[in-house]
Amino acid sequence: MAFDPSVPQQQAQAPAGTLLFPEGSSANTLNVLHSGTVRYLTEVPGGRKLELFKLNGANLTPGSVALFTSGRYPFHLQAEEACVISTYAMNRDTISKSVGSRVSLGLMVARTLLREITELFKKSNQIRKITSEIEKVNDNLSILYYQFNPSVFPDIKPGSPIPEVSADVVDPVMRLCRENLKLFFDNGGILPDRPSPQFLEEEHESQLTRLYPEEIDFQDGEFNFIRKLVMQDPKILNVLFTADPSMLAYVCSKLANVLDQISGILKTCLTDLDEAFRIFFIGENSLVEKFYLILDITSSGYGTAPAEFVIPVLGAFAGKIEKYKNGHQTLFGVPVANISPNTQAFQSKAVTLAKKMEETAPKVQAPVTSSATAGVDVDAIRKELDNSASVIIQFSGLGAEQIKEFSALMVKVKSLKNPLDPEGDNRKVRRTLGRHYWDMYQECFTKYMNSNRNVPKPVELMLKYGYFDETLVDDSQIAFMYTQKDPANFTSNVPISLGTEWLEKVFKREVPTSLDEMGQNFFEKVKLENRNIVIKKESDIPPELDNPDTRLKFEFASLYEANVRLTSGSPATHFPILTKFHSQMAIDKSYVSKKILEEVVHELMAVDYSIFHREVIYNNNELGITKEFIQKCVIPDFILVPSIGTKVMMWQDLSIHRGAGSKESPGRIVLPIFAQGDLKTMVADALAAFRWELTKSILGAEWNNVGNPSITADYTDYIQFFKKNKDLSMEIKEKLASDFKRFRNDRDIFANDYQLWMKYEADGVQRLNKVVRGIFYRHIPFSKQVRDKVAKTPAFAEIHNRFINIRNRKYTEIENRYKKYLNALGSLPDPLRENLEFFRV
């Protein structure tokens, strides 16, 4: 009997290629596949059909999801090979009763839905991964397009305010470029001194406020339970569901709803992929077309940027084209449609020129534009540091087996054209190398401590900068690291430590250990790993488990290693050993000295004077002072770890989270010793996170209670109800709805607005909406000098007057209450005097 989808049939034959059920058509039957293979396809703009996955075998019910959800097939179902199918009249009203009354049928439906979910989720993740990579490359190319061809953007100048993108810009690539350049420069991005193919691989999430997730974030605990249940022994399930048929009906309904959700996610992923491809190399307005013109101009000798920078980047760009074409073919079994007209010509020319340049490039390292090598005998330094890797390995005393594996991997890494390449097995190699590297680092540091810091020069450079092998770094890097001398006795009200200094403080128990990535402290970790020992408080931990060495080991694993990775800003290409491929800026320009960091912190405090203040209780029994709430400034510890990157991490808002003195304990902020971006912007981003988390810790459960006004409560209320806010126009609401999607959470949205507050609003340039400006002026007031300046502008006049009135009332109230604490000379204890000054306007 030939297959006819319009009528119920038994054992119908469907030849290979038969379209069984079109996408979007009504589902009026439950379909049982007895044999054969069914293809699941979806239709995309242009009428093309893309294959998602295939199911083959017997006792499957393809398309049954439609009977539980919308009543229409979410995909095309096509016979890949000859199929035998039976169809039974069914609809949304009868399906639940049918699967509940026949356990074997219900289990068949449930297991088919589970297979469809698994395959669809797998395909969605594959699409999401390639989409994220293309989006990242598109964003990075959009920045390089400006650097290689700045004349196209006459109104954009780094360091100057960049205008909003006009609605008149209809070219999608030019719009992307302008949007990204605005975000990049506003958030502290710095154009690379030496653009290289490595720039295409970097993640500029913090500068571009974009996310590049490689996997779908789908969390459903109930689904996970049902998935495990459905996979149990059929005999057990038969007894269970026969006793209560409604359970099986619910299981099928739940699985269908999950499949429906995943289908929606997949459709979104396909839309995102289509947009990423369109920007990259589809149609006449693509990045390929834009860079093809740059390639032509550069090859003719009239380019703005030097050919030695442009050609290698475009050679890498051409390699990406081939990779993404192959990726599409692998994913969907069909080639990319409507590729830009000059794609093939661009690929051929870029690859040829890049190869020619590589072959003719001088074997001797070209001099780098950097003051680091001026007056320095680099050859003498290299001679002294010759065979550094061997010196470090021998000094560390690493085991023979580890040395063997490490050495073999180092040889492999050094043979790569770019050891930071995220492709293939490179990530795995870097991870394994990193594990051995940190073992060596810990051993070297221990010996550094025991030898009173008297260690070989390569070891000293390793501990401070992450240096390891002289052949992996360029002349400017090696000259700078060797000659850089920091002041021996640096004093400041901002506590700043080099990584080695911080580890020494932990070793000597001058500071408590940090939290690990799971939020556990040293005590909790030891207690968890030693459940056979009764440990109720920290003093109960036996000495063999709590000593300088165990604390140091915990600190390495919890704060040090994690932040060397995180401060790089690019986990996909992270490698703890410093190489010449890491830096897009001259190393002397990116070095973060204690003095430079101190100046940056003071500059930020000069604008946001209350950034490090928190409310604590002051008691002084001698003076009869009990439970006075005061504002106290506690500046966090700033730690410079041996890393090179674009991210400053707010690791802890408090160093002690429970017990006496916890709210007065300093937080911890970790920075890369080489910052590949505007340091002030990077630190401001971390301080925004610090202010947010500190407020939550101080207020506890009240942190989001609008009845107890705070920056976290008022700002989360604004985000949650902005669509109903009468003070926001419809245009602003639409823009906010779009902008909020770029961020992971409320804190990240706040941090973005905080950057605008500090960088622009403090200068009287309006970049925030009226509602956020009011919230910030109340909870994050500017210093008096800044307030006096902005108060003269119309946007601030009203909220400034309101702020002054509230502060004056508060000041008068405190001043009157403190009169009883005045001594014979008419002075107050310092904490009360400082608190009174805090509220003076």
Secondary structure by P-SEA (a helix, b strand, c coil): ccccccccccbbbbcccccccccccccccbbbbcbbbbbbbbbcccbbbbbcccccccccccccccccccccccbbbbcccbbbbbbcccccccaaaaaaacaaaaaaaaaaaaaaaaaaaaaaaaaaaaaaaaaaaaaaaaaaaaaacccccccccccccccccccccccaaaaaaaaaaaaaaaacccccccccccccccccccccccccccccccccaaaaaaaaaaaccaaaaaaaaaacaaaaaaaaaaaaaaaaaaaaaaaaaaaaaaaaaaacccccccaaaaaaaaaaaaaaccccccaaaaaaaaaaaaaaaaaaaaaaaaaccccccccccaaaaaaaaaaaaaaaaaaaccccccccccccccccaaaaaaaaacaaaaaaaaaacccaaaaaaaaaaaaaaaacccccccccaaaaaaaaaaaaaaaaaaaaaaaaaaacccccaaaaaaacccccccccccaaaaaaaaccccccccccccccccaaaaaaaaaacccccccccccccaaaaaaaaccccccccccccccccccaaaaaaaaaaccaaaaaaaaccccccccccccccccccccccccccaaaaaaaaaaaaaacccccbbbbbbbbccccccbbbbbbbbbcbbbbccccccccccccccccccccccccbbbbbbbbccccccaaaaaaaaaaaaaaaaaaaaacccccccccccaaaaaaaaaacccccccccaaaaaaaaaaaaacccaaaaaaaaaaaaacccccccccccaaaaaaaaacccccaaaaaaaccccccaaaaaaaaaaaaaaaaaaaaaacccccccccccaaaaaaaaaacc
